[in-house]
Amino acid sequence: MTKNNLREQIEECREKMITLSYTNDLTSEAVISSSVKLDQLLNEYQRYTQ
């Protein structure tokens, strides 16, 4: 996975999480799942850039 590809995935996941938060509680399974996925992507990006 390239750095740019990872960055695109991060942005897509972030947008999805924000959209989900408009229609779901922040503690809903959908929002939390999306947040966990975003955290994983951010951690991977951080490892990639070190």
Protein Blocks (a to p, Z undefined) as FASTA:
>chain_A
ZZklmmmmmmmmmmmmmmmmmmpcfkbmklmmmmmmmmmmmmmmmmmmZZ
